[in-house]
């Protein structure tokens, strides 16, 4: 499999897992559980979902638009749950059309961007792109753990389930 095809699969997974987590599990939490300090890096479900949106916006701007937005990683983009879930659900869908334009030779290059502190960063393109999806998986895992701790059903969002679903089609 070529790297662009691999990343296209990761992009589909990013959408599938995010929507499954949001729609089937997070939207139904009580307000108290949504805002409760669960011991996550960003403390609550609300703040972790906000971070997912902030990070997705930053990385998409870096890769697809060649911009380096400077925004703190704990910025609250939406205080209201429905708006936040809608925004994250829309944000993750941007990747697939952009990934469809990814040339194989681009994967051998580097990504150059500026961090919040003004430092220029130059890193290998393909691993950096992989980080985008790995980062989201990391935080979706934290959210799943928080659901389990709240005695809520955790979603089955391993990538292999999507691959099995796609293989049947």
Secondary structure per residue as TSV (DSSP state, phi and psi in degrees):
chain	resnum	aa	ss	phi	psi
A	1	X	-	360.0	135.3
A	2	X	-	-73.3	157.6
A	3	X	H	-60.2	-42.5
A	4	X	H	-58.8	-39.0
A	5	X	H	-68.6	-37.9
A	6	X	H	-60.5	-47.6
A	7	X	H	-66.8	-33.0
A	8	X	H	-62.2	-39.8
A	9	X	H	-65.1	-43.1
A	10	X	H	-61.5	-38.2
A	11	X	H	-62.7	-42.2
A	12	X	H	-63.9	-40.7
A	13	X	H	-63.0	-42.0
A	14	X	H	-55.3	-45.3
A	15	X	H	-68.5	-50.5
A	16	X	H	-58.9	-50.2
A	17	X	H	-68.0	-40.3
A	18	X	H	-64.0	-47.2
A	19	X	H	-66.1	-38.9
A	20	X	H	-63.0	-43.8
A	21	X	H	-65.8	-47.2
A	22	X	I	-65.2	-53.9
A	23	X	I	-71.6	-42.0
A	24	X	I	-91.0	-17.6
A	25	X	I	-131.9	-44.5
A	26	X	I	-84.9	-34.0
A	27	X	T	-64.3	-24.2
A	28	X	T	-91.1	-0.8
A	29	X	S	-65.6	149.6
A	30	X	-	-65.9	159.5
A	31	X	H	-60.4	-37.5
A	32	X	H	-63.0	-44.5
A	33	X	H	-69.5	-35.6
A	34	X	H	-60.8	-36.9
A	35	X	H	-103.3	-3.8
A	36	X	S	-65.5	141.8
A	37	X	-	-72.9	109.0
A	38	X	-	-98.7	4.4
A	39	X	S	80.6	14.1
A	40	X	B	-76.1	165.3
A	41	X	T	-54.5	-42.4
A	42	X	T	-99.7	21.1
A	43	X	B	70.1	-72.3
A	44	X	S	-102.0	168.0
A	45	X	H	-59.2	-47.0
A	46	X	H	-55.4	-50.5
A	47	X	H	-68.7	-32.1
A	48	X	H	-70.6	-40.6
A	49	X	H	-65.4	-40.5
A	50	X	H	-59.1	-43.5
A	51	X	H	-62.1	-41.2
A	52	X	H	-57.2	-41.7
A	53	X	H	-68.2	-44.9
A	54	X	H	-57.8	-49.8
A	55	X	H	-63.9	-41.8
A	56	X	H	-61.9	-42.7
A	57	X	H	-62.5	-43.6
A	58	X	H	-63.4	-51.4
A	59	X	H	-66.6	-37.4
A	60	X	H	-63.2	-43.1
A	61	X	I	-60.4	-41.1
A	62	X	I	-65.8	-46.0
A	63	X	I	-79.9	-52.2
A	64	X	I	-88.0	-24.7
A	65	X	I	-117.0	-7.0
A	66	X	-	67.1	24.1
A	67	X	-	-109.9	158.8
A	68	X	-	-125.4	80.9
A	69	X	-	-62.5	141.9
A	70	X	-	-108.5	102.4
A	71	X	-	-145.1	132.1
A	72	X	-	-59.0	142.8
A	73	X	T	-69.3	-13.8
A	74	X	T	-105.8	18.2
A	75	X	-	-63.5	135.1
A	76	X	-	-89.6	106.6
A	77	X	S	-82.3	-30.6
A	78	X	-	-141.6	124.8
A	79	X	S	-81.7	-28.3
A	80	X	S	-92.8	133.0
A	81	X	H	-58.3	-48.8
A	82	X	H	-60.1	-43.7
A	83	X	H	-65.3	-39.5
A	84	X	H	-65.3	-48.1
A	85	X	H	-63.3	-40.2
A	86	X	H	-63.7	-43.1
A	87	X	H	-65.2	-43.7
A	88	X	H	-66.6	-41.8
A	89	X	H	-59.0	-38.6
A	90	X	H	-73.1	-40.4
A	91	X	H	-60.2	-43.1
A	92	X	H	-67.8	-22.0
A	93	X	T	-76.4	-13.2
A	94	X	H	-67.6	-27.6
A	95	X	H	-66.3	-43.1
A	96	X	H	-59.1	-47.2
A	97	X	H	-61.0	-39.1
A	98	X	H	-67.8	-42.9
A	99	X	H	-61.7	-30.2
A	100	X	T	-64.5	-18.4
A	101	X	T	-97.2	-1.5
A	102	X	-	-71.1	118.8
A	103	X	-	-81.5	140.5
A	104	X	G	-54.3	-38.7
A	105	X	G	-67.5	-24.0
A	106	X	G	-64.2	-31.2
A	107	X	G	-65.0	-20.6
A	108	X	G	-88.3	-4.2
A	109	X	S	-88.5	-155.4
A	110	X	E	-129.3	159.8
A	111	X	E	-105.2	129.4
A	112	X	E	-117.9	126.7
A	113	X	E	-150.9	172.7
A	114	X	E	-114.8	129.5
A	115	X	-	-75.3	170.4
A	116	X	T	-56.9	-30.8
A	117	X	T	-85.1	4.2
A	118	X	S	91.9	-5.6
A	119	X	-	-72.7	131.5
A	120	X	E	-79.6	137.1
A	121	X	E	-121.8	136.2
A	122	X	E	-127.8	114.0
A	123	X	E	-135.9	158.5
A	124	X	E	-59.0	133.8
A	125	X	H	-60.5	-54.7
A	126	X	H	-62.0	-48.6
A	127	X	H	-63.0	-34.0
A	128	X	H	-65.3	-40.3
A	129	X	H	-66.1	-39.6
A	130	X	H	-59.6	-36.1
A	131	X	H	-58.9	-38.3
A	132	X	H	-53.1	-49.2
A	133	X	H	-78.0	-34.0
A	134	X	H	-65.3	-41.3
A	135	X	H	-59.1	-46.5
A	136	X	H	-64.5	-39.2
A	137	X	H	-61.6	-41.8
A	138	X	H	-56.1	-50.3
A	139	X	H	-74.0	-31.6
A	140	X	H	-63.2	-35.1
A	141	X	H	-64.8	-40.2
A	142	X	H	-62.2	-41.7
A	143	X	H	-65.4	-38.5
A	144	X	H	-63.8	-41.2
A	145	X	H	-63.3	-39.7
A	146	X	H	-63.4	-42.3
A	147	X	H	-59.5	-45.5
A	148	X	H	-60.6	-42.0
A	149	X	H	-64.6	-27.2
A	150	X	T	-87.7	7.7
A	151	X	T	60.3	41.0
A	152	X	-	-107.0	153.7
A	153	X	-	-67.4	133.5
A	154	X	-	-91.8	141.9
A	155	X	-	-75.8	150.4
A	156	X	-	-91.6	97.7
A	157	X	-	-123.0	24.9
A	158	X	-	-64.8	142.8
A	159	X	H	-54.6	-35.8
A	160	X	H	-60.5	-29.5
A	161	X	H	-67.5	-38.5
A	162	X	H	-66.4	-43.8
A	163	X	H	-59.8	-40.4
A	164	X	H	-65.2	-41.1
A	165	X	H	-62.7	-45.5
A	166	X	H	-66.3	-33.9
A	167	X	H	-66.9	-26.1
A	168	X	H	-78.9	-16.8
A	169	X	-	-82.7	360.0
